[in-house]
Amino acid sequence: MKQFIAGKNEEGARLSRFVLNVTAGLPTSLLYKSFRNKRIKVNGKKGAPDDRLREGDVIELYLNDEFFSAAPQPKEPFSRKRLPPLSIVYEDERIAVLYKPPHLLCHSDRTGDPSLVEMFRETLAARGEYDAQREASFAPALCNRLDRGTEGLVLAAKTYAALRDMNEIIRRGLLQKEYRCITVGVPPKGRHIAYLRHTEKNNKADVRAAPAPGYRQIITEVSVLQIKGPFALCRIVLITGRTHQIRAHLSFLGAPVLGDVKYGNRKWNERCGRKTQELCAVCVRFADIPEENTLSDLSGRTIALPCPEIENRFAALL
């Protein structure tokens, strides 16, 4: 038997998810069989998969040791010498809005390069706000992500409740994300609808004008702020949020993002010496959030990146 005590970051967590987080290789069928056979208890009583935990609850798991011996152990924070300094645009006791520079990963990959989420956890650990060894199932996490080459604002949650409720805000379309980009050519203004299919194998999206099997609708709102020679500084608002949506959609509209090696104009990229897409997430806006959401006080709030450097890079073109 293994015993755990729910901490503040397990407050409101579903019991079934908690069990999966503290075990490894536990089949779903065995998980629910264990619930039926009273092998999962909370405060000495039979637990149910949809039970919500409260801080201080004692969780007892009468499961074979094999499901715990291979369970992932909390990582020690990375050395601060390895990670660049973290830029925080907004922060309260529940969430933070971080600035991600281009070329920094949001999450770790096989390269082992530093990532924004590691920087966030390291910063909280250094302040004493997060202890990886004490947390049973939660670690501070990012609520959205940006492509490696894209810079700008990323939302992060310090607590499980904040992560759950921010994900609900995003799922319900109560968060609007605004970008600035430099395009080669001037894209048509307005709200554009197309259909996108992203292929994981080559990590590339294909866009077409009409619906087709495997393609999902995308909606992108485009405003042209300035024009300078063959380039335009554009304001982009995402109505839908698909992988590579802005880059692929603007290329489809005939005005690819400058510096984009996947969807862009190679001649102009080389001429301007750009190897990274000129695309920056500059602003997030919260709509009216239901009162039952713990982040409802963010209703109507706008959080913006001060003085986006992309505007200076546009002014320096040609």
N, C-alpha and C positions, 0 to 999 in steps of 0.2 A: 504494500500500500504506500502511495505517495501522498503527502499532504502539502497543500499550498494555502497561503492566506492572501486574499484579494487586496491589492493596494489601491491607491486612488485612481490609477490608470486602468484598473479593471472595473471601476464603477460604471455600471450600465452595460458591460460586455455580456454577450450571449454565452451561456455556459458551454454549449457545444463548441463554439469557436475557441473559448479558453482552453478546453481539453485538447483540441487539435494543435493549438499553439505550444503547449507544454509537452507534447508527445511527438514522436516521429514514426511514420510508417503505420499508423493506426488506421485500418480499413474503415470506411464509412459504415459498412454493415456491422462490424464489431463495435463501433462507437455506439450505434443506436441499440444494439443488443445489450451493451453494458448499462445503458440507461434503463432498459426494460427490466434487467436483472438486479437493479439497485446497487450496481457496482460503482456508481458515481453519486456522491452525496455532497450536500451543502449544509453545513451546520448540523450534521448528524441525520439529516432527512434525505429521502430519495430526491435526486435532482431530475429535472426535465430539460431537454435540449434548448428550449426557448426561455428558460429562466434567465433573468438579468441579475448579474452580481452586484453586490454592494461592498464598499470598502470594509474590510475586516471579516468578510465571510470566510469560513474555513471549508476548503474544497478537498474532499478525500477521493482518491482514484484507486480503486481496487483492480488494477490492470497489471499484466505481466511486465516484468522488469525490462524485457527487450524493447518495449515501446518508450522507455525512458533513457536507456543507455545510449541510444543513437539520437536522442533529441538534441536539437541545436542549442549550444550554450551561448549565453550572451557574449558579444565581442567586447574586448577591451577597446576603449577609445583609441583611435590612431594617434600617433605622436603628433604633437602640434607643429613640430619642425617640418612635417611632410605636407601639411595642409595650408593653403593660403588663408589669409584672414577672411572672416565671414562678414559680409555687408548686410546689415539688417535695416530695412526701410521702415518697417512698422513692427511693434511687438506689444503684446499684453500677456497676461498670465496663462492664456490658452493657446494663442496662435502667434505666428510670426510671418511677416512677408519679407522674403529674402531676395537679394539681387544675385542672379547667376551670370557670371561673365561667359563670353563665348569660349568654347573648347572644354569647359568643365562639365562633367557628367552630372546628371541628377542622381542617378543610382549607380552603384558599382557594376562593372562588367568584367569580362575575362581578362582585360588588360591590367587590372589591378590599379588603375589610375585613381586619384582621389575623386570623391564625389561630394555633391552639395549636401546630401543627407548625412554623410559622415561628418562634415564640417559643422552641421547644425547640432548633431548629438555631442560632438566634442566640445562645442561652445557651452551647451547646457551642462555637460558633465563638469567642466572647469568651474562653473558657477555654483555647483552643488545642486542643480535642479534636476539632474538625471543621474541615476546610478545603475549601470547596466547589470551589475551583479544582483541587485535587489529586485529588479523587475521580473515578474514571472512570465509575462506574455506580451508586454507592450514596449515599443521603443518609439521615441519621437519620429515622425514620418512626414513626408511630403504629400500634399493633397493633390497636386497636379505636376506636370513635368513639361520641360522644353527640350527640343532636339539639342544635341551636343553643341552644334554651331550657333544656336540661337541664344541671345542674351535676354536678360530682363527678369521680371518679377515671378517668383514661385511662392505659393502658399505652403506653410508648414504648420503641423499641429504638435503641441507639447503634451497633450493628454489624449486618452482614448476617446473621451466624450467629444472633444473638439474635432478629432479626426472623423468620427462617425457623423457629426452634424455638419461639418464642412463638406464631406462627401455627399450628404443629402442636399445641401444647397447647390452644389454643382450639378447633381443628377437632375434636380428640378428646374434647372436653367435660371437660378436666381443670382448668378454671378456672371457679369459681362467682362470679357477680356479685350483690351485694346492694345494694338501694336503700332509701331512705326516701322516702315521699311523703305528702302531705296530700290526702285525698279529701273530696269533698262527698257525704255519705252514708257508711254503713258497709258495706264490701264483705263478701261471704261469705268466711269463713276457709277455708283448705285449698289443695289443689293443683287448679287448674282447667285443663281442656283445651278448646280451641276451635280455629277455623280462620280464618286471616287471609290476605287478599289486599291487597297494597300496589300502588297505581297511581302510577307515576312522573309522569304528566301533571299531576295535581293534588296530588301528594305527600300522599296520604291513604290510610289503611288501612280496610278493611271486615272485620268479624268476624262469623262465624256459628257456630252450634253444631254443625252437621253438615258432613262433608266435601263438597267441591264442586270442579269443575274450576278450576284456577288458585289454589286456596286451599291454604295450607301449615299443618300442625299447629303450634299454639303451646301451651306449658305454662308456667303462671305460678303460683308459690306465694305465697299471701297470708297474712300474720299481722297482726292488729290490735293495736297496742301501746297506744294511748290513744284515748279518745273525748271530744270536747269539743263539746257542742251538736250541730250537724249535721255536724261534721267528725270525721275519724279520721286519726290518724298511723299509717301502715302500714309494715310491713317486707315488701319484695318480693324474692323470689329468682327469677331467670330460669333456667328449665330449658332453654328454647330462646331464641334471640336474634334475633327478627325486627324489621324496621323498625317503629317506633312501637308495639311490642308492649305495653308496660306501659300506655301511655296509652289505646290502643284497646281493650285487653282490660278494663281497669277500667271504662271507659265502657260496654262491653257488659254488664258485671256490675252496672251501675246505680249505680256510685260513681266518677264521673270525677275526675280529678286537678284540684285547685283551681288556677285560673289558666290552664288549658289552653284556648286560643282555638280549637283545632281539634276537640277531642273533648269539651270541658268544658261546664259549666253557666254560661251567660252571665250570668244573674241574680246568682249568688253571686260570680262573678268580678268583676263591676262593684261589688257591694256591699262586697267586701273590697279593692277597688282592685288586683287581681292581673291582670297582663297577661303573665305568664310562668308556665309550669307549675311547681308545687311538687314537684319530682322531683329527687332527688340520688343519684348512685352513691356509696355510702359505704364499700364494702368489696369486696376481691377475695380469694378463697381458692384456694390451689393444692392439688390432690389429689396422689396419688402419681405422680410423673413418671418415666418410664423412664430408666435410668441413661445410655443412649446420647444422651439429649437434653442439650445443654450447659447447660440451665437446671435440671437435676435437683435441684440443691441448694435450689431453691425449694419442693420437696415439703413439704406440710403447712404452708406459710407463709401467714399472714393479714396483709394490709396494709390498714389502715383509715384513713379520714379522721378526724383528731382533732376532736372537738367540732363535728359538723355543724351549721351555722347553721339548717338547716331545722327542727331541733327547737326552737330558740328562737322561730322564726317561728310554729310551731304553738302554743307556750305563750302567745304574744301575741295570738292570735286572740280575737275577741269582747271 
